[in-house]
Amino acid sequence: MRKYISIGLALLLIIGAFIVVKIMIDSNQKKKIKAPKIVKTVFVETVKNKEIPIVISANGNLVAKNKIELYSEVQGVLKRLSKDFKAGTHYRKGEVILKINSDEHYANLQAQKSNLFNSITSIMPDIRLDFPNEYKKWQNYLESFDFNKTTPTLPQTNSEKEKFFISGRKIYTTYYNVKNLEVRLAKYTVRAPYNGILTEAIVTPGSLVRQGQKLGEFINPNIYEMEIAINAAYKDILQKGKSVELHNLENTKNWTGKVIRVNGKVDQASQTIKVFIQISNDQLAEGMYLEADVVAKSEKSAYEMPRKLLINNESVFVVVNDTILNLVKVDPVYYNDQSVVIKGLSDGSITLTKSVPGAYDGMAVKIFNESNSKQ
């Protein structure tokens, strides 16, 4: 009897323990809370199609339109002048930029002038006898001959006999030797061809300058050109004389230039064409990097929006009934760096102005209301 009682108590104890454990487990389980559905707030804008100018952006460096590289055509020691031959020095038109010592060449020139003068003097008695009518003009030539000035042109001969006589005495040969030396003497002095500034100086006074050596660079700092490459499709639009807006990289300063040349050759690799823009302003300097905005054409019934809102280069999100995102196909007609010009959206459509992470077709949204946000 006791055996059955013990077995019954044991079973009751086990069942009781199982019940207690189950109650404890059930009491520790957290109740599942149903997460509320999150509806994202979107920023929108009402579409209003209009005529949008297509602006081509290009960039390039300024180069002085009037620019010369200074080379020496003679040899000698560079002389010191009142103005230092250094970069940044300004010169007026006709002012001496540099001068090379020409003492040796000048002495040779004077010797040749003396030979010419002596040659003409030696034939004067013969001219008096054989060409008495021509004697006066040759005498006047000798009287006007100045060794410190440019050699005057020889008198014109009035007959073949006189011409042969002068030529036979080597007067012409000596004369042109003198003129050749005078031309070369002028090369020892370099003068400014226009008002400008020295942008590069390679030699210094006292140094030996050799023939063919580069001496520096001289520019006119008032007129510049900029070369840009644009799509060949706009060649007919960018004609000579067309105005172009230019600005610096920070877009803090603006200038207006004009197209002065359009290359007739299209680059085969890039299918672009070179356009040259002229600009004049005291704030500019050679080597400056500028960006050009060229109005090529206009697109009617178009809408411009941020480029990042274009999906797969063919679609954009619009808000339907102020609550649902709808993916609509559009026709992109022109891309800028930050925006895109599209066609295909009807007036009054509600489109996004900021991208929505994880957006998809049919997504529930709510439109941001500025008046409500301030309350």
Buried (B, 14 or more C-beta within 10 A) or exposed (E): EEEEEEEEEEEEEEEEEEEEEEEEEEEEEEEEEEEEEEEBEBEBEEBEBEEBEBBBEBEBEBBBBBBBEBEBEBBBEBBEEEBEBEEEBEBEEEBBBBBBBBEEBEEBBBEBBEBBBEBBEEBEEEBEEEBEEBBEBBBEBEEEBEEEEEBEEBBEBEEEEBEEBBEEBEBEEBBEBBBEBBEBBEBBBBBBBBBBBBBBBBBEEEEEBEEEBEBBBBBBBBBBBBBBBBBBEBBEBBEEEBEBBBBBEEEEEEBEBEBBEBBEEBEEEEEBBBBBBBBBBEEBBBEBEBBBBBBBEEBEEBBBBBBEBBBEEBBBBBBBEEEEBBBBEBEBBBEBEEBBBBBBBEEEBBBBEEEBEEBEEEBEBEEBEEEEEEE
